[in-house]
Structure formats: structure tokens, C-alpha cells
Amino acid sequence: MGGGGGAASWETVIGLETHVQLRTVSKMFCGCSTAFGAPPNTNVCPVCLGLPGALPVANERALQLAVRAALGLGCTVHQRSVLARKNYFYPDLPKGYQISQFEQPLATDGSLSFLSPERGVAMVTIQRLHVEEDAGKSLHDRFPKQTAIDLNRCGVPLIEIVTGPDLRSPQEARAYLQTLKQVLEYTDISDCDMEKGSLRVDANVSVRRVGQTALGTKTEVKNINSFAYVEKALTVERDRQIALLEGGGTVEQQTLLYDAKANAVRPQRAKEGSHDYRYFPDPDLPPLVLKEEFIAEQQTQLPELPAKKRERFAEKYALSVTDAAVLTAERAVADYYEAVVHAGSEADAKMAANWVMTEVLADAKEHGDGLRVPPGALANLIGLVRGGTLSHQAAKRVFSEVAEHGGEPRNVAEALGLIQVADTGVVGRWVSEVLGAHPTEVERYRKGEIKLLQFFVGQVMKVSRGKADPKLAQKVLEEKLAA
Amino acid sequence: MNDPSEALASAKAAADRLVRAKRLNASLTPAKDLRKALVTQAQAAHPSGVLYGMPVAVKDNICTLEFPTTCGSKILEGYRSPYEATAVAKLKAAGALIAGKTNCDEFAMGSSTEHSAFGRSLHPFDKTRVPGGSSGGSAALVAAGVVPAALGSETGGSVRQPASFCGVVGIKPTYGRVSRYGLVAFGSSLDQIGVLGRSVHDAARVLSVISGRDAKDSTCEDRDPLRLPNVPESMQGFVIGIPKEYFPADLDPAVRRACDRVIRLFKELGAAVREVSLPHTPYAVATYYIVAPAEASSNLARYDGARYGPRFNGSEDVRALYRTTRGEGFGAEVRRRILLGTYVLSSGYYDAYYRKAQQMRALIAQDFRNAFDRGVDLLFTPTTPTPAFKAGEKLADPVAMYLSDIFTVTANLAGLPAISIPIGRIKGLPLGGQFIGQAFLEDEMLEAAYALERVVPATEEA
């Protein structure tokens, strides 16, 4: 292939396979705990160790969550699906096969809309969603020249979510993943913690000339450990493929591992023989037959999903789409915001949004222990500002105090002496004091330099230590300066 | 029996009998260990159990806490299971005494017990012959009078075939009647724990105890334990089907004579006898030797030396560890079946072999349903095409060995219950005939077996 023309003349095609750990107490096929961080090989039993004679029994809770995920992604959930064995040898795979699904997966034909940085609202097809068990972990750095095996993860329930080749850039891949994560967190299906391995991504990447419809030869990129690396790894691989093709070479279909330190991909050490997993239906497990009522029940357990909530917030609370997106990014924040609005007045919805997006999120970020001011307290605080009892500045101080030590905002404001003074006599005395102290400025004002009014207001606030009602102060100042 | 001293006496007597039967190489448990274990169990057993004090030997592919579980394989030499099979736990709860582990073909793959890594078992009547297999050790111990009953397992006739060879009763229950939890898997969709017994009653009461639901096995049916039928006076009302495909023109005339004698007895007992056809029978052995090895190739992948069992030389890297452990740990027959099974599941061959075999399996099962739908209660056939063969006779010819299961594999493929009972002798060697029953109607099948057992001249030449 000749030509060239740089990256702009190439189109990137990406499909993602995401493994997500289901939030269950016990494993997929036995009663062992799924708790993260237990000492090696302590959350194990004959079943997940694959001891001779042991048999798997499917975890119903895992199936509930998997069906919920499928419904949340708009998939068709099949009433009959088949658990199959994927056969391969690896020391952290004690049975010599992984129980997964192949020919008849749990769900197919879903889609997820997400905000593409390049294309705006875009749609990804979810080709299939199936359940499977996790393998154990091989630790190559624990003992010199030896490999240690930890089988705690073995049998942990996963779903695999496979998209079509619908993503068009590394940035889109990242945006899709963020949206997917949001949905899975919202529905409480997974904690999606990449550091704990509860969300893992493999990517299929190919490039083609803009305008071509046939797909190019793809490679599979593995070992991507964070959302930021998704973008980086895919960019590296895309650029590698384009450079190859522009140099007259061809892309070889292979599996690549991403090396985050070097920001490079390298071919996976070839496993012996070819990848023939010899899938066949697991004879130890009858087909998964889900009653219609079971599926319907999972549908009722689905909360409002992020996209829906975003639209509703924007409309109902008259928020900008951007604000609605910030407020709905996490379910906990969205729920908190609505609680604040419900505890106060819907008329304050916009003000509540500002408070949540600034003070509340900043506080949560700084202290890392959640949303510390109860929604009712924040609603009251907002009420005090709207009613003129507290200045915005003073309210911020009250917020910090309540976040730190708790308490009812009005009481806290009183204790701190922050209640605004709206008594004309008291404010008048502060005004007189300020005017007396600044004769030059008074002179200039009277000669027409009326922008000095704000300076006087500031001085009154200073003298009153923030307690003066700024509107009243301005009014009294204007009167006295006009006299 | 419900007296602790009787249980203790029973335990000691069983241990003594086992010592005398040592030459059979039917038990893999050393006499000293067995005596100790039996006495300990007799002291702990609950006198209220329905099998109180009854010694029951257990095939070595069923997990026990008291004894190692090696499946007759070097690859599991010395392996001790940290848990016991549900069937074993149920036996113990009923007061039975686990009387050691019995020899078998490696991982239950074989029909002669010659494929055991621990040497072949001898036929109790003729040491130059095989006791059948793969549950040959269990059959030989029961036939030699060492234990009244023993657990075996079936994937394709491994209880009924040795029962036929050794002149004892062998029951293979409906797939899903007995929990497979703790039965080391060979062909999971076919495997089922069965019972060998001196009599229909001994086998049946053990089966009744081990049957019933088990939350640990998803393929075990949610049913109450089997209830034993009364011994009937006659076979009045029974319709016995005689499938013509099991009586080919070249059938051993003595086997035919033995079966004809039984058919006459059915009529004398008041049963109706009807010829039926199971047209897909000729494909059963081929189907079986695709399905069972396919599942075995996956089931036996776990024996890689990484976690348990002995490791063989060359564990420098993990691939070498696999190669040497599996290459040296498994015997020739097991390796042959793993290769066969790997082949039929490989991409490009799956549709031609495994999928086709599954389709044929469904047709074989349909044959049985058709016969039963036409009013037949039970089918009767010879259990084996011949009496016990000579040791070494079929070792060089695996297909000849496979064909000794020709009459038994169908019940496994269709998941149906079957029982073999002795129906006569051929040149002094026992021969069994089998009933194949309808799914989960073991009680009907046992009723017929009780009736036949009372009248059949089991020790007379056919």
C-alpha cells in the first residue's frame, strides 16, 4: 500500500472486551468469600481448587447481577443459556478449564450511548454479555526464580461485555469505558475498581483508510490497568499500525501486552500451540434456564440509569446539561443532590446544584470521607442564604464548620456570630464610622467617582466583621452619601 | 444389628476376610490400615442407622477421608481427599463401615481392571481371568464374600459388566439419582455411582441410602431417597421388552440359551414379553467413545502436578512439568482417551464428531422412550456378550475391549437405570442379564429383579 498522508487519512476501529467482577459475597460456583486482600490461598475450598470429585453449583446472586447488567445495557436476556468449558493449561487455572459461556451466552444485542469527545452522542453495540469464573493469580516476583500461585481469585464471578467494532479513537474507547463504569456502579453490579482487578479491559484494534468499509487486520491489546492507559495503549498501537502500513508493511494478527512504564506494546510470549480452547457445554452444570418472572424481577431492581437521570435533572431542575452531567456522574452525588432539593425548596434547585458542585464535591475530594454535611442541613443553610440571614461568604464558613463538627446551620451561624444584621440603626452606625474614616474617598465619590460605592460596602463588611447585610449597607451608604 | 459389639465383630470379621482374599488384589487398602479404620468406624457408628455395622467397600475413584483416593492411577498415588463424597457421607450416616478402597481401571477407563497402576485384580473363580471393570475390585470383593456390598461407578457399564463377570448384582441408577459429589469425574454426563451386592436386596438397600438430593451436585435431581419395593410374588402386569438388537445372529449360543431361560421364567411369573426394536443401538459404542473421552480430556486436565499428586522429573519450567507429570503419571489407556477426546473437541472436528455424537445420543435416548411409550415397562438383555475373558486377551486390541461394553453403554447414554443379576453359568463362569428401566423408576426395576432372582438358576449351566 503506497500513499501516506499521515494519521488523518486513517480511521481507527476499536472493540473492547471488558471483564467486570460482580459484587457478590461468595464465588460463582462455591461458597468461598470474594473478599479482596485475604492472605494467599485462604478463600478456597475443594470446588474452587478443582480438587478431584468436586462439582460447581451456580451462584444465584451472581446471575441476578449479570441479568441486571445485561438489562442495564439494553441486551436481550436469553431464557436459556449454556455454561461451557474453555480448556487451557495454566498453573493458576486449577481445573485446566475455565467455566464460561460460548455458543449460547446469557445476553446479546445491547447498546450503550455515550458522549464521544469527537462525535458527540454516539452508540456502541454490545454484542454479547456472558458470565464466567475468574482464574487465580500467578505471582512471579514473590520468590526468586519461582512462581507463586494465589487461588483466592479463582472462581470469582465475572461478566464479560463485548462491544462491536464501533469505537473510532482511543479517546472514544476511554469515554465508552467511563460510561460503562458509571452504569455498572449505578446498578450496584460492580465496584469497577481497576486497581483491585474488578474491571479489566482487552482491546481489539485495527486501522483502515478513511472511506474504506472492510476492517483491517486487528491486534488484541492486553494488560491495560487504568482508564488513562486505555487511551495511551490504544494510541501507541494505532500509531504502530499506521506506521507499519505506511511503511509498506502489514499488520500481523497477534496478542500484544501493554507496558505502561515504557508506554509501548510488545507481543505476548507465544503460548504453546494455537489457541484452541475446545469449548464444549459443561456437563456438570445444566443449562441456565431463567424464568420470565426472574428476568422481570431484575428489571424492577434496576435504578434510573445515568443518561436518564441526567436528562431528568436538566429538565426538572432547570439545569444546564453540563451541570446535570456533573451531578449525575456518581449515583451517590445524584441521590444527595435530590435529597437536598427535597429537604428544601425546588425553587432553590439551581442554588443547591451550585452548592453541591462546589462546596460539597470540594469537601468530599479534600477529606475523602464522603458527603459529610447531611442533605437536610445543606438545605437549611441554603434557606438561610436565600432569606438574607447569612451572606454567601458566611454560609461557606458555616458549611465547613458543619462538615467538620456537625450541628444545625442556624445554631452554628449564631455561635460564630455570622447572622447578618439587617437593623438600619446598627448598619447606619457602621456606615457613619466608615465614612468618617475615609474623608478623601467621600470627597471623590461626591465629585462623581460613584464606583467607590463598592469600596465603602467592603469597608462596612470589614468593620461589621461580615455581619452587615450587604444590600442594606449599600442602601444606607447611598442615602448618607447623597445627603 | 444394633448392638455395638456386633458392629465391632462385623468389622473384625470383614478385615479377616479381606486378608484371606488378598491374592485377588481387589482392595487397595493394606490389611492393617483397614482393620484399624474399620474398628474406629464401628466404635463411632450410629446404631440407629439402617446399615449399622454393614461393611461396604468403596471404589477408589470415590473420595473418602479414611483412605487415599488414587483412582488406580500413579498420578494420584498417595492422594488424600480433604473431603468425602456425598454417597460415602450418607453411608456413614446410615451406620455402614467403609471397608477400604477397591482396585479399578485407571480413572475408571477400562473393562477388565487390568488398566490399574496397582496391578490387575483377579477373577475370584479363575485367577487367569479378569473380574471385569472398571469396578472389578468391588465386584471381586463382593463375589468372594468379603463384603456384602460395594460402591462402584459407571460411565459405560463399569458396575454391570463386572457384576456379570463375577456373578453378583450390579445396579446403575438413573443419572441424577445419586450425587456425583466426590466421585472423581471421568465422563460427567454419563458418570453415576452404582452398587454391587451379593443380592438384589443388599445392593438395593445401599442404593436407597446413597440416593437423593444433594445441593452440592447441580446434576443430582431434587428427589427423596429411593424407597425399596416389596418383594413381589409374581411378575403379573409387567410388560418386558426384548430389544432384538441385543440378540444379534452371532451372539454366543450359551448367552442366548441363558437369556431364553430367563424369558421363559418371565412368562411363568406372569409377565408379558414383547420383542422391541432400538434401532440406533449399533451406533452406541461409537457414540460413547466420542462423548466419554471428550469429557475425560477436560476432566483430567487438572492432573498436572502443580497442586497435588506426585511430580515427575523435569519440573524446570511449567510446560515440562505438565509433559512429564502427565506423560508418566497416566497409563496408556488414559492417555489414549485424552488424545481421542482432545481430537474430537478440536476446532474443525467438533461438528463432525462431538456434535454428531450428541445428536446420536439424543436418538438413542429417544429409542428407549419410544419403547416405553408403547407400553413396555422394562427391557431385558444380556449384560455382556461373553462371560469373563482371560487376562491379557484384549489388552492389545482396545476396540475388542470397548466392545465388551456393547450392551451396557446405551443405558449410560440414555441416563436410564439398569441392573445386572446373575442368570446362569457358562463353563463354570457367571453371566448376568440386565433390566433397563425408565428414568427414576428404579422401584419397578427392582421389583422385577427381586422376582427373577428368586427363581433364576443363577449357578446352573445355561
Chai-1 contact restraints between the chains, C-beta under 6 A:
chainA,res_idxA,chainB,res_idxB,connection_type,confidence,min_distance_angstrom,max_distance_angstrom,comment,restraint_id
A,P46,B,Y83,contact,1.0,0.0,6.0,A-B,restraint_1
A,G50,B,R302,contact,1.0,0.0,6.0,A-B,restraint_2
A,P52,B,V184,contact,1.0,0.0,6.0,A-B,restraint_3
A,G53,B,C63,contact,1.0,0.0,6.0,A-B,restraint_4
A,G53,B,G182,contact,1.0,0.0,6.0,A-B,restraint_5
A,G53,B,L183,contact,1.0,0.0,6.0,A-B,restraint_6
A,G53,B,V184,contact,1.0,0.0,6.0,A-B,restraint_7
A,L55,B,Y181,contact,1.0,0.0,6.0,A-B,restraint_8
A,L55,B,D217,contact,1.0,0.0,6.0,A-B,restraint_9
A,V57,B,S218,contact,1.0,0.0,6.0,A-B,restraint_10
A,R85,B,S298,contact,1.0,0.0,6.0,A-B,restraint_11
A,N87,B,S298,contact,1.0,0.0,6.0,A-B,restraint_12
A,F89,B,Y322,contact,1.0,0.0,6.0,A-B,restraint_13
A,P91,B,A306,contact,1.0,0.0,6.0,A-B,restraint_14
A,P91,B,V318,contact,1.0,0.0,6.0,A-B,restraint_15
A,K95,B,R302,contact,1.0,0.0,6.0,A-B,restraint_16
A,G96,B,A301,contact,1.0,0.0,6.0,A-B,restraint_17
A,G96,B,R302,contact,1.0,0.0,6.0,A-B,restraint_18
A,Y97,B,S298,contact,1.0,0.0,6.0,A-B,restraint_19
A,E272,B,R319,contact,1.0,0.0,6.0,A-B,restraint_20
A,D276,B,S346,contact,1.0,0.0,6.0,A-B,restraint_21
A,D276,B,S347,contact,1.0,0.0,6.0,A-B,restraint_22
A,R278,B,L345,contact,1.0,0.0,6.0,A-B,restraint_23
A,F280,B,L345,contact,1.0,0.0,6.0,A-B,restraint_24
A,P283,B,S188,contact,1.0,0.0,6.0,A-B,restraint_25
A,P283,B,S189,contact,1.0,0.0,6.0,A-B,restraint_26
A,P283,B,E295,contact,1.0,0.0,6.0,A-B,restraint_27
A,D284,B,S188,contact,1.0,0.0,6.0,A-B,restraint_28
A,L285,B,S218,contact,1.0,0.0,6.0,A-B,restraint_29
A,P286,B,S218,contact,1.0,0.0,6.0,A-B,restraint_30
